[in-house]
């Protein structure tokens, strides 16, 4: 085996190692969300897309891809290498498609999320919707916000009288601090959670786009390498 063939084989193994780590990470994150975090996403109701299952499925598919890549490189099987390249190409096209869909329908997603958050306010404090209560409490504490657009969203909602807000809207949260707190705005956060969450997404959009582009470039390089290796193996076998 020539030096070039050995080098290319090691490059294939390197790609597979990166994909293996990524797939294990996706499966682990999906499993953690499924086991520990699902109840905190109840406020999304029927519009909640089961992210944990999707992450686990993608991770499992990437494990299958790494299997074909490793087997194709070890056995010098051009068919497996072509299969490996085809799977990488499909994953790459899927990611590009998802990115396009997210960009095109970003306005619709904003409307759906806002509507769902507004509808969930009436379930806050209900024993049958503890996940809603816990999610709002976590969100308001972490993002230092109150309500969807602002603190007035809580007015007239069940379990709240005029001027009341959840205790987690308070800058110094204590038991009962939300009673009548809307009449003294210096004690509570006034900006809505959707506004803060949207700002958080915008602030991290560049980093997310960079990671996405990097993954797509890596996949494209993987497709090119696998096809070159497969063509070389097919040409080599035809002379044997």
Number of C-alpha atoms within 10 A of each C-alpha: 5 6 8 9 13 12 11 16 20 13 16 21 17 14 19 21 14 12 20 20 13 16 24 16 15 21 21 16 17 22 16 13 19 16 11 9 15 14 16 19 17 19 25 20 13 9 11 12 11 14 14 20 15 14 20 21 16 17 24 17 15 23 20 15 23 24 16 22 27 21 14 24 24 11 10 19 18 23 15 21 28 21 18 26 27 16 21 25 19 14 19 19 15 12 16 15 12 12 13 12 11 13 11 11 10 12 10 11 13 12 11 14 15 17 13 16 21 17 14 18 19 16 19 25 17 13 10 10 15 17 22 26 22 18 19 27 19 14 21 24 19 11 17 19 28 30 26 23 18 16 23 18 15 24 16 13 15 13 15 18 13 15 17 23 27 26 21 25 28 25 15 11 15 10 9 14 19 20 16 15 20 22 12 9 12 11 16 25 23 19 20 20 25 21 17 19 15 12 12 12 12 12 11 11 12 11 11 13 12 11 12 15 14 12 15 19 13 17 22 18 16 22 22 15 19 29 19 17 24 24 16 15 19 15 12 12 12 8 6 5
